[in-house]
Structures are given as structure tokens and as C-alpha cells.
Amino acid sequence: MNSPSLQELRSMTDDQLIETHDDLAKNTVVGTQHFLDEIARREQAKQTEAILSYTRWMTWLTVIITVATIVNVIIAVLLLRHPANGTH
């Protein structure tokens, strides 16, 4: 089987691409770099997921801090309009 053209590769679904790779890989000899590349890809995927998780946490913390700040400002404005010492 010949290697598909770039246009053919781009038009393939993920499943077709994997199937074509697996068919070609049966008759291909790979060096250790192939395995090192896969290890690096997996490590990168783990790091990406960790960063996305941290980003989600930072987003929620930002929302919470923003809401708390708004509530704090509202309380401060209300206290300035109606001081606790009884004078109006």
C-alpha cells in the first residue's frame, strides 16, 4: 500500500486514519524514537489536562472572589448611608 496523499490524509476520519496507520505499521520497522515520541505525547497530554484543570479552578476562584468583592462593596455602601452610631 502506498502512502496516502496529504489531501487524502486530511479528508480521512480519525478512525480511517488510525486504520490506515495500523495497516502500514504491520510492514514497517521502527526505531526507538517512535516509542520516545509516544511517551512525550502522553506526557504532554497529561500536562495539558493538568493545566486545563488549574485554569478551571482559577476561573471558579475568580468568580467567587468577584462575587465576594461585589457583596463587600454593597455592604460598605449600605453602612456608609446608615452608620451604626445612630446618626443619620
Backbone bond lengths (Angstrom), bond angles and torsions (degrees), N, CA, C in turn:
res aa  C-N    CA-C-N  psi(-1)  N-CA   C-N-CA  omega(-1)  CA-C   N-CA-C  phi
1 M - - - 1.453 - - 1.527 108.75 -
2 N 1.304 116.21 131.10 1.457 120.89 176.65 1.525 110.03 -80.44
3 S 1.302 114.58 158.19 1.459 119.74 177.97 1.525 109.27 -70.00
4 P 1.340 117.14 136.09 1.468 119.73 178.86 1.526 110.78 -65.68
5 S 1.320 115.44 152.80 1.465 119.81 176.55 1.524 108.94 -69.40
6 L 1.311 115.67 165.64 1.462 120.29 179.23 1.529 110.40 -61.05
7 Q 1.311 117.24 -40.57 1.463 120.95 178.88 1.527 110.26 -63.26
8 E 1.336 116.93 -41.36 1.464 120.51 177.81 1.529 110.86 -64.42
9 L 1.335 116.59 -41.47 1.469 120.01 178.39 1.526 111.04 -60.04
10 R 1.328 116.05 -44.75 1.465 120.43 -177.29 1.528 112.67 -67.63
11 S 1.327 116.65 -26.33 1.464 119.35 -178.95 1.532 112.41 -86.84
12 M 1.327 118.06 -9.33 1.469 121.36 -179.31 1.525 111.35 -75.67
13 T 1.323 115.39 147.88 1.459 120.13 170.56 1.527 107.86 -74.79
14 D 1.314 116.48 168.36 1.468 119.55 177.88 1.526 110.71 -59.27
15 D 1.331 116.65 -43.17 1.464 120.08 -179.16 1.526 111.52 -64.06
16 Q 1.335 117.28 -40.83 1.470 120.26 177.70 1.525 110.84 -64.40
17 L 1.320 116.07 -40.79 1.457 120.68 179.99 1.528 110.98 -62.80
18 I 1.322 116.17 -44.28 1.471 120.92 178.86 1.526 110.56 -63.96
19 E 1.325 116.54 -43.94 1.469 120.36 179.64 1.527 111.20 -62.16
20 T 1.337 116.81 -43.69 1.464 120.67 178.74 1.523 110.63 -63.47
21 H 1.318 116.13 -43.56 1.479 119.72 177.49 1.515 110.66 -58.95
22 D 1.333 116.04 -48.69 1.465 119.94 -177.15 1.526 111.71 -62.41
23 D 1.332 116.96 -37.62 1.472 119.99 177.37 1.530 111.01 -64.44
24 L 1.336 116.21 -44.68 1.465 119.98 179.77 1.525 111.68 -69.14
25 A 1.322 117.22 -32.92 1.462 121.15 -176.68 1.531 112.38 -67.97
26 K 1.321 117.01 -23.15 1.469 120.02 179.38 1.520 111.90 -61.97
27 N 1.322 116.48 -27.67 1.463 120.93 -176.74 1.524 111.98 -113.34
28 T 1.316 116.39 22.86 1.464 120.60 -176.39 1.520 109.33 -121.44
29 V 1.311 115.82 138.54 1.456 121.57 174.96 1.527 106.96 -100.79
30 V 1.327 116.06 127.85 1.466 119.79 -178.91 1.515 109.69 -114.56
31 G 1.323 113.96 154.10 1.457 119.96 175.32 1.519 110.26 -93.40
32 T 1.301 114.68 -176.67 1.462 119.32 -178.42 1.523 112.75 -67.53
33 Q 1.342 118.10 -22.83 1.466 120.51 179.85 1.525 110.98 -59.72
34 H 1.330 116.50 -32.60 1.467 121.26 178.28 1.528 109.88 -57.51
35 F 1.315 116.89 -42.90 1.461 121.46 -179.34 1.525 111.10 -74.24
36 L 1.329 116.66 -38.42 1.466 120.12 177.27 1.528 111.00 -63.33
37 D 1.333 116.48 -38.57 1.464 120.43 177.10 1.529 111.35 -63.25
38 E 1.320 116.49 -40.10 1.472 119.80 179.64 1.522 110.83 -68.75
39 I 1.327 117.05 -40.01 1.471 120.17 176.44 1.525 109.74 -60.98
40 A 1.336 117.16 -44.80 1.471 121.46 179.43 1.527 110.79 -63.35
41 R 1.330 117.23 -39.75 1.466 120.51 178.83 1.526 110.96 -63.15
42 R 1.308 116.74 -42.75 1.470 120.47 179.79 1.529 111.16 -66.33
43 E 1.327 116.59 -41.08 1.470 120.02 177.66 1.529 110.45 -62.52
44 Q 1.330 116.39 -41.58 1.466 121.03 178.53 1.523 110.67 -63.49
45 A 1.322 117.07 -40.47 1.462 120.76 178.53 1.529 110.71 -62.82
46 K 1.331 117.37 -40.98 1.468 120.91 177.64 1.521 110.93 -64.38
47 Q 1.335 116.85 -42.87 1.464 120.56 179.23 1.529 111.01 -64.68
48 T 1.308 116.46 -40.33 1.464 120.70 178.80 1.526 110.42 -62.30
49 E 1.313 117.04 -44.12 1.468 120.43 179.08 1.524 110.84 -64.41
50 A 1.327 117.50 -39.08 1.469 120.74 177.94 1.528 110.59 -63.69
51 I 1.323 117.18 -43.53 1.465 120.68 179.89 1.524 110.30 -64.63
52 L 1.330 117.64 -40.26 1.463 120.48 177.48 1.525 110.84 -63.64
53 S 1.324 116.41 -38.42 1.464 120.34 177.35 1.530 110.76 -63.69
54 Y 1.336 116.95 -45.24 1.472 120.77 177.69 1.522 110.71 -61.82
55 T 1.315 116.81 -38.83 1.463 121.06 179.74 1.524 110.38 -64.64
56 R 1.332 117.38 -41.50 1.471 120.13 177.08 1.526 110.75 -61.43
57 W 1.340 116.44 -43.40 1.464 120.29 178.29 1.529 111.03 -61.77
58 M 1.321 116.36 -44.47 1.466 120.29 179.93 1.528 110.82 -62.96
59 T 1.316 117.04 -36.94 1.462 120.50 178.23 1.524 110.37 -63.53
60 W 1.326 117.02 -47.56 1.470 120.24 179.53 1.523 111.51 -64.36
61 L 1.329 117.05 -41.36 1.462 119.43 178.42 1.523 111.09 -63.96
62 T 1.316 117.57 -38.04 1.458 121.55 177.36 1.525 110.63 -63.71
63 V 1.317 116.86 -42.68 1.470 120.71 177.77 1.522 109.99 -61.60
64 I 1.316 117.29 -45.98 1.469 121.39 -179.04 1.529 110.74 -62.76
65 I 1.319 116.97 -44.95 1.467 120.84 -179.71 1.525 110.42 -65.35
66 T 1.329 117.17 -38.96 1.463 120.80 178.54 1.528 110.86 -63.48
67 V 1.322 116.75 -46.37 1.469 120.54 178.20 1.528 110.15 -62.08
68 A 1.319 117.89 -44.10 1.461 121.21 179.60 1.534 110.68 -62.41
69 T 1.319 117.18 -38.86 1.466 121.04 178.68 1.522 110.63 -65.49
70 I 1.321 117.58 -43.89 1.466 121.28 178.71 1.522 110.41 -61.91
71 V 1.327 117.06 -44.70 1.475 120.72 177.93 1.520 109.77 -61.52
72 N 1.310 118.14 -42.13 1.458 122.69 179.47 1.528 110.97 -61.71
73 V 1.318 117.37 -42.08 1.461 121.08 178.79 1.524 110.36 -65.32
74 I 1.313 117.15 -42.89 1.467 120.54 178.89 1.525 110.40 -61.45
75 I 1.317 117.11 -44.72 1.474 120.65 178.32 1.518 110.45 -61.93
76 A 1.323 117.62 -43.06 1.473 121.08 179.69 1.517 110.89 -62.61
77 V 1.316 118.44 -42.95 1.465 121.67 179.00 1.519 110.34 -63.86
78 L 1.315 117.10 -43.23 1.473 120.31 179.17 1.523 111.27 -63.85
79 L 1.324 117.73 -39.28 1.464 121.08 179.39 1.529 111.07 -69.33
80 L 1.308 118.65 -34.28 1.462 121.65 177.99 1.526 110.78 -69.77
81 R 1.297 118.29 -33.12 1.470 122.02 178.69 1.528 110.54 -74.98
82 H 1.298 116.79 -34.78 1.465 121.62 -177.32 1.520 108.82 -129.55
83 P 1.332 118.05 82.19 1.474 120.65 -178.58 1.535 111.90 -61.08
84 A 1.302 115.09 152.46 1.475 121.22 -175.98 1.517 111.60 -75.29
85 N 1.355 120.04 -16.96 1.470 121.02 -175.48 1.518 112.53 -79.49
86 G 1.307 119.41 2.16 1.446 121.11 174.61 1.510 114.62 93.27
87 T 1.315 120.81 -9.56 1.452 121.41 178.10 1.498 110.47 -85.86
88 H 1.341 116.77 141.98 1.470 120.18 -177.59 1.475 109.76 -118.85
